[in-house]
Amino acid sequence: MGQAPGSMPAYGAPYGAAAAAPLKTNGMAVASLVLSCVGIIPFLIGIPCVLGIIFGFVSRSQIRNSNGTQGGSGLALAGIIVGFSLIAIAVIGIIIAVAIGNSCTTVNGYTSCSTN
């Protein structure tokens, strides 16, 4: 027995291709990447990078515990990587600035410091 065109299939019967529900992207994962990228602005003193790293770890935990209903793990990971990278670059820049800015020499017991 066939089914009339346009009618609904019986309960439990296949109805075309099964459509998977789209994953919802975790909002904290997006915020993690955005905050980490905003952390490149010098006058913000790297605070967004720290928040981006925190949001990244929290969102990856939420995604892991969502039983496959949330996505965005890659965004969160990118936020963590960008945040740590920008903090590392800032620390290296500060070390270089301090090393170049304070050059002191000692000759015969006398210390002479010059700032460039």
Secondary structure, DSSP 8 states (H G I E B T S, - for coil): ----TT----TT---SS------EE-HHHHHHHHHHHHTTSGGGTTHHHHHHHHHHHHHHHHHHTTTTSEE-HHHHHHHHHHHHHHHHHHHHHHHHHHHHH-EEEEETTEEEEE--
